[in-house]
Amino acid sequence: MSSDIANHAAIRVEGVYAAYQRQPVLSDINLDFPRGRWTAIVGPNGAGKSTLFRVLTGSMSPLKGELSAFGERIFHARRAGRIAYMAQREAIEWDFPISVWDTVMTGRFGHMREDPLWQRLAPSRFVHSRHTEAVRSALADVDMLDFADRHISALSGGQKKRVLLARCLAQSADILLLDEPLAGVDPPSEALILEVLAGQRKAGRTVIMVTHDMPGARRYVDHVVLINRTVRGTGSPEDMLSDARLATLAVGSSDDDLQD
Ligand SMILES: Nc1ncnc2c1ncn2[C@@H]1O[C@H](COP(=O)(O)OP(=O)(O)OP(=O)(O)O)[C@@H](O)[C@H]1O
């Protein structure tokens, strides 16, 4: 890999606009998410943070704009399984009859494309050991290995978050996108999740999370993006998460501002 490619932003967003039923939500988003760093995306409710993640993961198409990852069109990174995503807890149907183990295994489906045909068609007990190892290791990281056989409906809120994080880790991706990984968890789970993410960054992964947890962000992240329908600031946690700076964040976010 040339040093030029190695130095590229993990994800670059250029001139992105997004809307629901022609109602504008994101306007002229221009961002670089630095490679190997931990970025917090911060903004008030309804600021468009989850929408930005939908655009990054490809579940929503932008009206216009360009997205790249590691210097190539983002499609290639998605296709190669280099981008993992942890949805908000509410995005999952928790009554679906599936175990913790199988839920985390779904994080491996992208990689199973590379397996030989017989293995992909074979019953789950023939799944390649690299997948079972990835699932086991991810569950161990979030301290949920003892719950592997449990039905996902029989988990507490904090345990559900851990399972979602484990599924994201099991993807063995270079970029982790996490939508409010700390919301609704108790302090021990929050501490565990922050330590797991710190470990991911230390291992060279790029971590990008939406959060409303300012103390956690101030303590852990390297880089902050302030967003309210458009980018309101990017920089260090010290500069971006000061009380004065955060107080200005809700200003100027009316839909009128979003008309192109
Ligand atoms: N599927 C949808 N259809 C129509 N409008 C939507 C949809 N999803 C979100 N919106 C609207 O888009 C805007 C941005 O929503 P989004 O969920 O991206 O904000 P957010 O910053 O993630 O908010 P929160 O912090 O509350 O999770 C809001 O006005 C929301 O009502």
Ligand as a Chemical Component Dictionary entry (heavy atoms), coordinates in Angstrom:
data_LIG
# 
_chem_comp.id                   LIG 
_chem_comp.type                 NON-POLYMER 
_chem_comp.pdbx_formal_charge   0 
_chem_comp.three_letter_code    LIG 
# 
loop_
_chem_comp_atom.comp_id 
_chem_comp_atom.atom_id 
_chem_comp_atom.alt_atom_id 
_chem_comp_atom.type_symbol 
_chem_comp_atom.charge 
_chem_comp_atom.model_Cartn_x 
_chem_comp_atom.model_Cartn_y 
_chem_comp_atom.model_Cartn_z 
_chem_comp_atom.pdbx_ordinal 
LIG N1  N1  N 0 -37.302 7.482  8.381  1  
LIG C1  C1  C 0 -37.538 8.801  8.506  2  
LIG N2  N2  N 0 -38.521 9.389  7.785  3  
LIG C2  C2  C 0 -38.753 10.719 7.892  4  
LIG N3  N3  N 0 -38.046 11.549 8.697  5  
LIG C3  C3  C 0 -37.074 11.014 9.439  6  
LIG C4  C4  C 0 -36.763 9.615  9.390  7  
LIG N4  N4  N 0 -35.741 9.365  10.235 8  
LIG C5  C5  C 0 -35.420 10.553 10.799 9  
LIG N5  N5  N 0 -36.216 11.540 10.327 10 
LIG C6  C6  C 0 -36.141 12.960 10.677 11 
LIG O1  O1  O 0 -34.865 13.434 10.282 12 
LIG C7  C7  C 0 -34.341 14.325 11.260 13 
LIG C8  C8  C 0 -32.984 13.805 11.727 14 
LIG O2  O2  O 0 -33.202 12.549 12.388 15 
LIG P1  P1  P 0 -31.977 11.676 12.933 16 
LIG O3  O3  O 0 -32.557 10.439 13.514 17 
LIG O4  O4  O 0 -30.953 11.554 11.874 18 
LIG O5  O5  O 0 -31.428 12.638 14.090 19 
LIG P2  P2  P 0 -30.409 12.305 15.278 20 
LIG O6  O6  O 0 -29.429 13.429 15.318 21 
LIG O7  O7  O 0 -29.841 10.935 15.130 22 
LIG O8  O8  O 0 -31.381 12.398 16.539 23 
LIG P3  P3  P 0 -31.318 11.672 17.982 24 
LIG O9  O9  O 0 -30.181 12.287 18.762 25 
LIG O10 O10 O 0 -32.655 12.036 18.564 26 
LIG O11 O11 O 0 -31.158 10.177 17.743 27 
LIG C9  C9  C 0 -35.390 14.427 12.369 28 
LIG O12 O12 O 0 -36.166 15.588 12.127 29 
LIG C10 C10 C 0 -36.220 13.170 12.176 30 
LIG O13 O13 O 0 -37.550 13.384 12.586 31 
# 
loop_
_chem_comp_bond.comp_id 
_chem_comp_bond.atom_id_1 
_chem_comp_bond.atom_id_2 
_chem_comp_bond.value_order 
_chem_comp_bond.pdbx_ordinal 
LIG N1  C1  SING 1  
LIG C1  N2  SING 2  
LIG C1  C4  DOUB 3  
LIG N2  C2  DOUB 4  
LIG C2  N3  SING 5  
LIG N3  C3  DOUB 6  
LIG C3  C4  SING 7  
LIG C3  N5  SING 8  
LIG C4  N4  SING 9  
LIG N4  C5  DOUB 10 
LIG C5  N5  SING 11 
LIG N5  C6  SING 12 
LIG C6  O1  SING 13 
LIG C6  C10 SING 14 
LIG O1  C7  SING 15 
LIG C7  C8  SING 16 
LIG C7  C9  SING 17 
LIG C8  O2  SING 18 
LIG O2  P1  SING 19 
LIG P1  O3  DOUB 20 
LIG P1  O4  SING 21 
LIG P1  O5  SING 22 
LIG O5  P2  SING 23 
LIG P2  O6  DOUB 24 
LIG P2  O7  SING 25 
LIG P2  O8  SING 26 
LIG O8  P3  SING 27 
LIG P3  O9  DOUB 28 
LIG P3  O10 SING 29 
LIG P3  O11 SING 30 
LIG C9  O12 SING 31 
LIG C9  C10 SING 32 
LIG C10 O13 SING 33 
# 
